């Protein structure tokens, strides 16, 4: 018995040893790849350190801060009207939307309310900047997956939206148009008609993207089932905007927030998608651009008459207090926590920008994916570097 | 382009005797023309103009009429640039890589006839030779990827190697149908058999093999797309993922060589497709043995090249790219079985008819 048992045991040990030897021989050294800070895919200076086994990602870590411009600190030495110039540059594709929550916070502190006309125009510009922002994503996603053509269409049609924003505000990228208590100016003559034409173009663009991108088999093969974010994980990482709506969470501050914009007086719906993958994120954004077009249409039809500026003192001193206002910006929830000590300048401004939270899910999300999917997932999360680093 | 050449090798048809160095000189010039002219045409027509129009812009307009001299300006720009060698690069291999790729291109052009007597070499294993030399470029790309000592280049080079090896097979198998139908590997004879062929006894337009080998044509185009590492198969140079893959560290002249090599190869593969499937230098209505084809043959071939290249570049500008595993799946699970079925069917029909 002992002899047999010994042989078996010896054979077992020998088998284990040879297995271990093979494992050691086959084990390959991992490779650390720096995607960024200078890299064509990150459109900005995000650095993602990925540890690779072959082309499979073992670990990924986003490194932020290469573009930190210190807006929160700078705001403390700017008067309230001057702060909008800074925060314009946070999400530089939809700049007007950055001003809105800050102005709303300041208005709440001062207890002023913008006249209805200003609120409607403000909401229209807010939605136009959403279009200007997300349209570029719809094209850029193609570039990240290797199709160059969509982004040119995006730039072509975005140009018309920028023209409309410029016609009202005088600035294409950084309008700096929102004021505490209203807007700087009224709409120029003929603007409403022109904007309706532009909205038609954007709708055509959305149809084109449906043909060119979402209907493409390769695009679907590259995005469906890739980078799936379950709703609870997304919520626990603080995702917002289309990223969380693509995971099936029906949450939109334009409907649920109740801040000083007039979305509640419009007829629109919040789009969600149950899948939570890259394709769902693209699809939800595509629908949101369409929805935004419809919203602007309704806003243009319903702008009430009246002044665009409430009675506000020339030199703005905000009474002591604190306020937090968040809105549903193009990239997700953007909030400003403003603390005032009754001065010309804010005592402290904390900016909650959407991309910072949206990108924080990447270590969890990228683990186990392949390098090409890293790019498509990052693209579908849709971050803007200025919005991450502020 | 090659018309002088063919006659040149056969001194009997030519009144003047030329010294060896003169012949060689003319060969070199005509060979360069045969590679660079289609490449330049493709770059201008498709990369500059067609791509621009598809993307609702004008493309180059300043250099020459409608920007037709833009390519020369670009070449001038590349020649002026500094030739940077990465410090840790394997110097010899790094420098040699673009030339290896270009050599493969130049060898490819040899087998393509441009008229009944206008060819560089007339070998009985022409197709075999073409497909064999086309795979030399893999070595060049792998050399570039490895020698750059950059992680992006390494990933790109390895991706390219995997991809080119996988698509070599459908490329060869797609051509087999044509070879079976023509009954020869000689490219000139394949053109002749198309020119002299009959469709159910009617010889009005010859018998271009695309009519019977359309499956082979489609597979050939897809495989060519992959061989050229163009979208939707451009993972080796995927600029949004691994910067530009094996090209990342190249600058100036060496980058230009890769660039020219890519477009020249596109032109030559298009010429190969035009020769094998569209009747090459032949157009219906003329006697295929007439001397006229030695003169107009190159132009006809170029026209057909542009036609085929249009298809290739159309895909390039429209589609996003696959992932490697999806690309390998397409090659091994779809294209290869399909081309094998095509071969079997062609063989059966060949015996039946």
Interface residues (C-beta under 8 A of the other chain):
Chain A: X31 X33 X39 X40 X41 X55 X142 X143 X144 X145 X146 X147 X148 X149 X152 X153 X156 X212 X213 X216 X218 X219 X221 X222 X370 X371 X372 X373 X374 X375 X379
Chain B: X51 X54 X55 X56 X57 X151 X152 X155 X231 X232 X234 X235 X238 X239 X240 X241 X242 X243 X317 X318 X319 X320 X321 X322 X323 X324 X325 X326
